């Protein structure tokens, strides 16, 4: 029987002795199915979600039973996360159904929600900009729901506009937080998420565990998009979105999206969107308290999203110290608004960057609720007025005719409708949000950390050296691009070899005996640059990683910048091995023979933040070696092709066994493209789409 047939066979099934399944709405995320049902006694409509069961588990009795137990434990946690505040879609029942003639089916029953997603609302606004206070008024229920979940140690794990629902409740529009990842699948599985709203740790586990700080990141992205009318992360595919999410020098704040914002608001968002999860606000409660403090017109009438327990007698509200906000109370927010400062730069989180399948989630251990979550502070008159202003503005921004209301269940089982933004909106170039029924994002190739280099013009080459590095001539790079922060490591290249997509690195070439002597391996020197590779091996790896070799012009521009510096760090020659890994320098590397770990040259940072562009290994570029044009020529995006597989290519950047003069940003080394030497390595690049 097909999956659709099994879903149809569940129609008429009674769940928990209370709910009857009426019809199939359609497939949901990760193999799930969504149904419309009703409560038998009252006739109230409800939504039923049945997570998909992986085929490899159906024939494994013990493993399947354990997976079902984990589902029930997660469903119990999810019911606790929903609470009683009405800010999260309510779980009405959950369990394991045993329909006649079918395998057991796990299910969860949710309240039926009419309305539309925040994603749909933003599309309908067609780029209209909201004020910060208006956006906070809309998102406040979502922040409250997340804060309550975080207080219980529960994370949503997939906060995005599609999962924030503008529900019609009692004739009024109210935001509901929906689609927790908890109890949404059976058995171990990769985390699924929309790359357009992915935090760095979604893409790469080395950044840290997915948890409340991940939700903070997602909520901040939603706020930026709601205010600006444009998606916060820029990119056309998952690898580029990963680069946008993890670029230390370009955080997706309001100002980055062209929206005016106060210093205080920008600082709060910069911390919420930090690359390192440890540097973010650690809960939705902390983030929201800081935002309210940064918007004086909301203080004190607009409440913090801090959950308040019902206090009896002389009991004291004792929130754990670790969960306390930097702003102690929103009633003193005016005094604290000026104290909000931008966080320190994120620390580098390592150069290993394999984007592999994510680790299986472990079922969280249920925790006893000792917070006594009770009523929230009532919104004052000023907040009520703010909501009125928001409602008016939303009504004005909605293009006629109004679309028919949809349901939360229907939206979770079908792709979002795609609307075309106006030609004037830069968002028109961005892809629509990922459909809910698309498969989990899985990365088989990997990316090293990259730096973004803007489009621009610079003087390429030099007239001073009296060798083949001139004449100096003006070159224009018309499109921005990314380039690896460091050289590709032996560990990363070795993974490509193990996959069968790359050939082993070894000394080789015409009339050169092949040997592995001096060649770095993933076993012995995993964090040193890969060497002993020819130009074609370098190109193959970059293709495998969904990147490319940089052109010679791109390489020099990334190293030199537009100020004509002689070395990546400036005009002074290198003196220590923290600037470059070269022969004859002072420091720990003075007597060392061979390469050093990538990223060691912390004082040799280039104009755009790249490391190791002076020394360690020579780096292949895409071009064939040809003389430069005359000095009066102005060239745009040059890329001379290699004339033959054995023709001469170009190496850049110097090597550990060469003198410091080889590390100048203009130094060119013609080298036969099919030779792999103990001093030849590479880094990759990729286009950056505006």
N, C-alpha and C positions, 0 to 999 in steps of 0.2 A: 504494500500500500504506500502511495506517495505521501509526502508531508502534508500536502493540501488535502488529500483524502483522509488522513488521520485527524486533521483539524476539523473537517466537515463532520466526521463521525462523532465529535464531542458535542455537537449541537443537541440540546435536550438534556444533557447531563446536569444533575443537581449537585452542587458543591456545598459542603458544610451544612447540609440539610436546609439551606436558606436561599440559595441562589440558583436560578436555572439559566443555562447558556441558551441564548436566543439565536445568535447568528455569528458568523465569522466576519470580522472586520478586515483582517489581512495579516500578512507576515510582519513581524516587528524586528527589532534589532537582534543580531547574534543568533538567528535561528528560532526566535520566539514567535508565538502566534498570539493575536489579540482578538478578543471576542466581546460582543455586547451581550449582557445578561440582565436579569432583574431580580430584585428581592421578591420572593414568592408571596409573602404576606402583604407588603405595602405596594408592590409593583414598581418601586423605585429603580430606575436604571442604574447599572453598575458596569464597570469595565473589568474584564478578566484577562490576565496575562499569564501565559504558560511558557516558561523559558525552554529553549531548545535543548535537547539531550544529544550530546555527541555520540556518533555511531560506535566509537570505540568503547563506550561505557555500557552500552545496552547489553552486551554479552558477558559482562564481568559482574557477577553477583555481588561480591564483597565490595568492590570499588564503586559500583552503582549505589549500593546501600549507603556507603559513606558519603557519596556525593549528595544524595537526597537528605541525609542528616545535616550536612553543611548548608544546604539550601534552607531547611527549616530554621536553623540557627540564625542565618542571615535575615530571613523573613521576620523573625522575632525582633532582631535589632532594628530592622527597618520600621516595624510597627512602633517601636519606641521613639525612633527619630521623627516620625510623623507627629507625635505628641498630640496635644489638644488645642493648640493655638490657632489652627486653621491656616497656617502659612505653608504647609506642606500637604500634597495630595494624601488623602487618608487611606490607610490600609484597613480594609474592613474584615478580611479573613485571609487565611493562607493554609495550605496543607497539601496532601498527596491524594489525588482522586484515583479511583480504581474502576473506571468504566468497563462495562461488560465487553469482553472480546478484544480489549486493548490493553497495552502496557500501562503501568501506573504513570500518572501525569502530575507533575508538580504544578501548583497554581498559586496566584495571588489575586485577591479581589480588591479593586480600588473604587473610590467614589467616581461617578461619571461627571466629567467637567465639560461644559459648553464654553466656547470662546475661541481664542487663537493664541499662538505662541508670540513671545516677544520678537522672535525672528521675523515672523510675518508682519508684525506691527512696524518694525524698523524698515522693512521693504516698502510698506505702504506709505511711510513718511517721505520716501524718495529723497533722502539726504537732508531733510530739515533738521536744524540744530536745536537742541534743548539746553536750558541752563543747567548748571550743576544741581541747584536746589530742586528743580523739577524732576530731574533724573533720579535723585535720591528719594524723592517722595514715591516714585514708581517702584523702585527696587527695594525699598525698605522691608516689605514682607519676605522677600527672598533672603535678605540678610538676616532677618529674625529667625527664619527657618534653619538656615545654616548655622547660626549661633547656637541654637538649641541642640542641633545634632553634634556640633563640635564639643559642647559641654558634656555630651555623653560619650565622647571619644569616637564619634562616627563621622566619616567624610563622605561627601556626595561623589566625588571623583570625576564628574563629567559636567561641570557647570558651564552652560552656554545658553544663548538666547532661545534655542529650540526647546530647552528643558525648563524654561521659565514661562508659565502659562497665565495669560490674562483671562481669567475665568469669570463667567457671569454667575454671580451668586446672589440670590435674593434681589435681582434687578439692578445690582451694582457690579462694577468690574473690580476684581480683586486678583492680585498676583498670587500664584501658587508655585512652589518649588516642586518639580516632578522628576521622575526617571532617575532615582538613585541607582548606582551600579549594584548595590546590595541586592541579593536575591534575583538577579537578572539573568543568571546562567546556571548551568549544572556542570559540576566538575571543574578541575583546574583549566584555566584558559588565559590567553593573553588579554591584557587590559585593552578594551576598545575605547576609542575617543575620536573626536573630530579634530584633525590636525589644525584646522583653522582656529581652534581654541585650546590647543595643547600647551601645557606648561613644559619647561625644559625636562622635568623629571618624567613626563609622559613619554617623551622621545628617547631618553637615555637614562638608565637606572643609576648611573654614577653620580647624577646630581642629587639624589636622595630619594627617600620613600614618598609615595603618593599618599597624601593625608590632608588635614585641614588647610595647610599652607597652599596646597594645590587648588583647593576651592577658593582661597583668597585671590589667587592669581586669576582664576576663571571669572570671579565676580568683578574684579577690576577691569578685565577685558570687556565684560558686558556693559559696565558703566561707561567706558570710553566709547564703545560702539553706540550705545543709546544716546549719548550726548552729541557725538559727531555725525551720526548717521552713516558711518563707514566702519568696516571691520578693522579692529585694532592691529592684528598681525597681517603683514603684507607678504604674499607669496602665491605662486601658481601651482605648487606641488608640495607634497609632504617634506621632502628634503629642504626646500627653500623656506617653508614655514618653520621648520626646526631651526634654521639659521636665524630667522627673525626672532624666534622665541629666546634664543640663547646668545644673541649679540650683545655683549656687555656695553658697547658704546651707543646703542640705539634702542632704548626701551620704548614700548608702544604706549606712551602716555598721551594725555590730551594735547599737549603742545606739539608732540611728534605728529599728530593727526591734523595740525593746523588750527586747533581750537584754543582761544585765549583762556587761560586759567591762572588763578592766583599762585604765588609761590608755595603757599601752604598746601593747597590741593594737589599741585604738581608733585610736591615732596611726598605726600601720603601715597599717591599712586605709584611714584617711583619705587617706594619701598614695597608696596603690594606686588609690583611686577619685577622684583629683583630676580635675577637668574638663579641665585642660590636660595633654595627654600628656607634655609635657616635665617636669612636676612629679611624675610618678609614679616608682615604681621602674622601672628601664629593662629589666629582664628578670625572668623567673620565679625565677632564682637569687637575685637581690637581694631580691625580695619574701620568698622562703621563708627565707632567712637571717635577715631581720629578724623574721619571725613566730616562728621558733624561739627567737631571742634574747628575744622579748617574753613567752615562756611558759616560765618557769624550770623547771617540773617536767619539761620535755622535754630539758633540758640536763644533761650532755653526751651522754646515751645516744642521743637521736634525732639522726640525722645531718642535716646540711645537704643540700640537693639539689645542692650544687656538684659538677659532674662532675670527677673526679680522673683525670688521665692516669697511665698506667703509667710511672713514672720509672725510668730505668736509669742506673747509675753516679752521676755528680755532676750530672745534669740538674736544673734548677730548674723548678718549676711557674710559668710566666710567663703568667698570664692578662692580657689587655689591661687597662690601667688603667681604661679607660672602663667595663669590665664588672664592676669590683670592687664588692662589696657594702659598705654603710656599716658592716656588722658584719664585721670581718676574719675571724673564725673562730668557729664555734659552740662551740668548746671554751672560749672566753672570753666566752660569751654572757651569763653571769650578771653579768659586769662591765659589759657594754654595755646590758643591758636597761633600766637607768634612764636611758640617754642618748637613747633614742628619743623624739623630740618631734614634735608636730603640725607639719605644713608650713604655710608662709605661705599666706594667701588666694590663690586663683587670680586671675591677671590677667584682665581682661575681654578677650575674644578677638574683639571687633569686633561691629558691629551688623548687618552684612549677613547675612541668614539664609535665602537661598534653598535649600530642600532639593531640589536637582535630581537628575537621574540622575547616578550616580557615574562618575568617570573610568575608562576601561578600565585593567585591570591590565596591567602590563608583566611579561613573564617575567623572574624574577630571574636575575641572572648567577651561574652556578655558582661557588662558592668552594672553594678548596683547604682541606681539613680539616687544620689544623696543631695542633689541640688534643690529638690522640691520645686521644680519649675512651675511658676504660677502665672498670675496675670502680668501683662506688660503695662508699662506706663501709658496712660491715655494721651493720645495726641491732642495738644492744646489748640486754641483758636487759630494761632498763626499757622500751625501745620494744616489745619482744616482749610484755611484760606489758600495755602500753597497747593493742596490737592485740587482745590477748585480751579486754580489757575492752570494746573497741569491738565485737568480734564478739558478745559476750554481750548488749550493749545493743541491737545491731541485731536480734538474734534476738527479744528481748523486744518490740521495737517493731513487729515485722512482724505484721500482723493475720492470723489464720487464716481460711480456709485459704490456704496459700502459693500464689501464682499460678504457672502453669507457666513454665519458663524460655523466653525468646525468644532470637533470634539477632541479632547486630549487623547482619547483612545484611538480615534481615526488618524490623528496626526502622528502618533507613534508607530503606525503601521503603514504609512505611505510617505513617499518623498515630498519634501516641501515644495510648494508652488514657486516657480522661478519668475520673478518680475524683472523687467529691464529697467535699470536706473536711467535717469536722464543723461544725455550725452555730456553735459557739463560736469557730471560727477565722476571723480577719479575712481570711485568704486565700480564703475562700469567695466573696468579691466580685471576686477577680482572675481574669482570663481564663486559660484553660489555655495552656500553651506552644504556640507556633506549630508546626504540623505540618511535617515535613521536606519533604513534597511540595508545600507552598504556594509560589507564585511569589516571585521576588525582590521585596524591598520597594522601591517606587519612589515618590518624593514629587514630585508636580507642584506642589501649592501650597507655600507657604513660611511660616515662622514667624520673627518677630523674637524676640530674647531676651526672656524674660518673668520676672517675679518672682511668687512665691507669696504670697498674702494670706490669712491664716487667717480662719475665721469669728469673729465677735465683735460687740460692741455699742459704739457711740460716740455722742457728741452731734453731730448734724448741724445746720449753720446757726449763726447767731450773733444775739445780741440787742444787739450793740454798734454796728453799722454804720448803723442807721436807714434801710436800704434793703430791697430784696427778698430779702435773704439770711437772714431770720429768719421766725418765731422759732426759737430753738434747741429741738430736740426729740430724743428718744432713738430711734435706729434700730438694729435688729439685722440683721446679715447672717448668715443661718443656714448657709451653705455656703461653704467656701473657694473661691477662684478665682485664676486667673492674670491678670496684666495686663502689657502690653508694657513692657519696661524703658524704652524711649524712644518717641518719636512715630514713626509709619510714615514712612519716607524716600521721597524722590522716585524713587530708583532702584527700590525695591521696588514702589511703586505703578505705575511705568512698565512693569514686567514684566507686571503684571496687564492693563494697557492693551494691550500687545503681544499678549497671549494672547487678547484679544477679550472678556475677562470684565469689564473696567472701562471707563468712558468717560474721555476725556482731561480733565485738570484745567485749568480756565480760569475766569476771572472771569465769572460769569453770575448770572442771577436775573430776577425780574419787572422789566421796564422798565430793565434794566441791559444796556448794550451788551457783548456777549461780546468778551473779549480774553485773550491769553496774557501780556500785559505784567505783570511781577512774579511770574509763576507759576514755581515751581521745576520743573526737568525732570531726567530721569535723565542727560541729557547734560551740562548745565551746573552743576547743583547736586545731584549724586546722593546726597550724604550729609546734605543739609539735609532738614527735614521737608517732605512733600508739603503744598502749600497749594492754595487756589483750589478746594476741594472742598466740596460741600454735604453735608448729613447723610445723604442717600440714597446718594451715592457712597461715603461712608465705610462705611455699612452693607454695601454690595455688596462692597467689598474684604474686609471682615472675614469675610463669608460665603465668599468665594473662598478665603481662607486658613484655612477651617474654624474660624473664631473668631466673635466677635460684638462689638458695641459694648458698653462697660461701662455699667451704669446710673449715674445721677447719684450715688446713694448709694455704689456701689462705687468710683467715681472719687474722691469726697471721702474715703472711708475709706482708700483706698490712699495718698492724699496726706497725710492728717492723722493717721492712726493712731488709737489709742484714748485718747491723752493730751491731745486738744484743742488741738494746736498751731495757731498762726495761719498759718504757712507750712510747706511740706513739711519743711524742715530744723529748724524750731523757732519761737520767737516773735519773734526779732529780724528787722526788715525787711532785705531784700537790699541789699548795698552794692557788690558787684562782679559782673561778668558770669560768674564761675565759680559763682555761686549761682543766677543766673537770667538769661535773655536778655530784658531789658526796656529801656524807654526811660529815659535819665538815670542809668545806673549807671557806676561807675568801671571802668577796665581797658581791655583791647584793644577791647572792643565799644562803648566809649563813643560813638564817632562813627560807628559802623556803622549803615547803614540796611538793614534786611532781616533774614532769618533767619540762624541759625548752624547748624553741623553738630550733629546730635543727639548726646547724650552729652557735650557740652562742659561742662555745668554740674555738674562733679564735686563741688562743695561744696554742691549743692542736693539731695542725695539725700533721698528721702522716708523715712517711718517704716519702709517695707518694702523699700527699695532701689531704687525707681523714680527715673528722672532726667527732667529737662525738664518737670516738672509745674508749673513757674512760668515763664511766658513762652514765647518762641519763636513758637508759634502757638496760637490758641485751639483747644480740643479738643472735638469733638462727643461727646455722650453719647447713650444710647438714648432717654431720656425726652422727653416733651413738657413744656413749661413750664407748671407750675401752682403756685399759692401753697402754701407749707408748711402743715401742720396746726398747731393751737395747741400751745403749749409743753408742755402736760401730756400730749400724745398720745405713745404708744409705737408705733412703726411697724416692721413686719417686711418685709424685702425689697421696698421700694417700687419701683415702676416705672410712673409715669403714662404712658399711651400718647399718641402724637401724634394729635390729633383729625382732621387732614387733611394732605395732602402739603405744603400751603402754610402750615400752622400753625407756631407758634413752637416751636422746640426749645430746647436749652440748650447753651451753650458754657462751658467751664471752663478755668481756668489762666492767663488773661492772654495777652499777645502782645508781640512785639518792639516794637510801636509804641504800647504802652499803659504807663501809670504803674505803679510797683510795687504800689500798692494792689490792682490787678487780679489780682495773683498770689496773693492770700490763698486759703487752702484752702476758704473758705466763699463766695467771690465767684461769683455766678451772672450770666450774660449771656444774656438771652432773645434769640433770633435766628431769623429765618425759615428754615425747614428746607431750602428749595429754593434758597438763595443760596450761591454759592461766592465767597469773598472772599480777597484776598491774605493775610489773617491767619487763615484757618480751616483746620485740619488735624484730626488724630485719632490715637488709638492704640486697639488692640483688647484684648479680654479673652476668656477661655474658662473654663469650669467646671473645677474640680479635684476629681477623685473620690478620696475617702478609701480 
